[in-house]
Amino acid sequence: MAKILLVDDDIELTALLKDILELEGFEVEEANNGIEGLQKIDASIDLILLDVMMPKMNGTEMLRRLREKHTTPVMMLTAKGDEIDRVLGLELGADDYLPKPFSDRELLARMRAVLRRTQTNTDTKASNSECLVYQDLTIYPGRQEVLHHQQPIEMTGTELALLSYFVQHPGKIIAKEELSLEVLGKRLAQFDRAIDMHVSNLRKKLPVRSDGKPLIKTLRGKGYLLVEAQ
């Protein structure tokens, strides 16, 4: 099972979550602030559960520093109704967020959804060699790798999963509801801006079209469209 890094200064909550996750078969590492959390990041960590409000270094600053070097999946744990923290976390590259308080079932479901779309599949050589090609982009979902003219583009697992879905549906208007369900693994809730932020982050990393416009077009009230090659 996956190894989880739980970063939260609430000692009682951390102990409770650790017990729950270990009962579900996860391996859990703990940290009580952002500084300690960064020190415990290595290749063995599959997912980070990251609280926002912490002493010494808060979750937002830890995420900003983390994304300078790592694409490790991150789920932010935010205060209920704290929209600013959620949007900022998504802008900085968080894969998902979960408002406190939350149920055990919802936490586990959201964690597994993030892990499904971000974990590298190393079961077979074939899975690592299979690729999707779109214009000058080559996507290896099994290797979690994207190339443009054979040069790598750093992406989070969620951004890569989103790009893969677009590439498999070129020229099709895809509603936000469909993207949220098929890529993020959750139904789109009212005022949920996760898809908007992930698409925005993805656009910034992709090459533009020959006319200087982005590959992914926004159709107000309808969704998004990956523009087909001319």
Buried (B, 14 or more C-beta within 10 A) or exposed (E): EBBBBBBBBBEEBBEEBBEBBEEBEBBBBBBBBBBBBBEBBEEEBBBBBBBBBBEEBBBBBBBBBBBEEBBBBBBBBBEEEBEEBBBBBBBBBBBBBBBBEEEEEEBBEBBBBBBEBBBBEEEEEEBBEBBBEBBEBBBBBBBBBBBBEEEEBBBBBBBBBBBBBBBEBBEEEBBBEBBBEBBBBBEBEEEBBBBBBBBBBBBEBBEEBEEEEBBBBBEEEEBBBBBEEE
